[in-house]
Amino acid sequence: MTERLLEVKDLRIEIDTRRGPATIVDGINLHVDAGETLGIVGESGCGKSLTMLSLLRLLPNKIRVAGGSAAFQGSDLLKLSPRELRETRGGKIGFVFQDPMTSLNPVMRIGDQLSEPLIHHRGMSKADARKRAGELLRLVGIPGAEARLDAYPHELSGGMRQRVMIGIGLACEPDLLIADEPTTALDVTIQAQIVDLVKDLRKRLGMSVVWITHDLALIAGLADRICVLYAGTVVEDAPAEQLFAGPAHPYTRGLLASIPRMGGAETERLASIGGTPPEPGRRPPGCPFAPRCALAEDICRQVVPKLASMQGGSAAHRVACHVTSRALEAA
């Protein structure tokens, strides 16, 4: 039986507004098995990054966890003491942040920032940590690695800064690596190198990975399983092959239909999903996607669908959709 490394149950996150608290992540349920790569996809503002940041208590001001649990190696991450949390961050769980411009300390040299988690979590001497920092820079493809250790972040390009962030996340060879769009600032060639690097480390170390992205083409070749988020909820959760072969939720179908395809007519318009996501605190009753869904029925606008295994299909393929569930039951 596969070991469950992380299990998030009923996670709710709120933000303070002038009208009072507003729910922005509403009842997230997801899990990551040992050695598994989980892809999390969805449009901007759906709660992908906030969900993962909340696990390490790194949420911005005025945003807080309002409920739920996050079991990791026998402990609830949301209830760890400050000391336990410091040991977990960077040690057991590595995090690659989305924006290296604001995530790296502008007044610390690159070598010092790479050495810090090694000294704190691994007890290395400064000399050993610096040597390992150079190895990490070579590992993530930065040329002249030793010379770059004395550079400041502003002396590196955006892509190189992103690679430094990946090096910091991998420094202590964590059990779980959370990567928040780690290849956004990189060109296609470097993207492929980073994806291959993470695959290799995952295989060699038995590391689990949560990869947050908008790039469905990239995640198709990387993830074992994919969670699709919409308006702070999981609308579909399935093994990658099953999701791409037979997407069940109308939102997932819309995302896949919007990908440009080779061989199409030059005048063919790209598919798009009409409307906009609901504002925090103003979620519609029923399914949050109903106002934008061409298949929505009366029940969709009244009752929130539950994330459940598809009838007649794989138990690992779960979807939150009244229309899909009824169609499968009738089949």
Buried (B, 14 or more C-beta within 10 A) or exposed (E): EEEBBBBBBEBBBBBEEEEEBBBBBBBBBBBBBBBBBBBBBBBEBBBBBBBBBBBBBBBEEEBBBBBBBBBBBEEEBBEBEEEEBEBBBBBBBBBBBBBBBEBBEEEBBBBBBBBBBBBBBBEBEEEBBBBBBBEBBBBBBBEEBBEBBEBBBEEBEEBBBBBBBBBBBBBBBBBBBBBBBBBBBBEEEBBBBBBEBBBEBBEEBEBBBBBBBBBBEBBBEBBBBBBBBBBBBBBBBBBBEBBBEBBBBBBBBBBBEEEEEEEEEEEEEEEEBEEEBBEBBEBBEBBBBBBBBEBBBEBBBEEBBEBEBBEEBEEEBBBBBBBBBEEBEEE
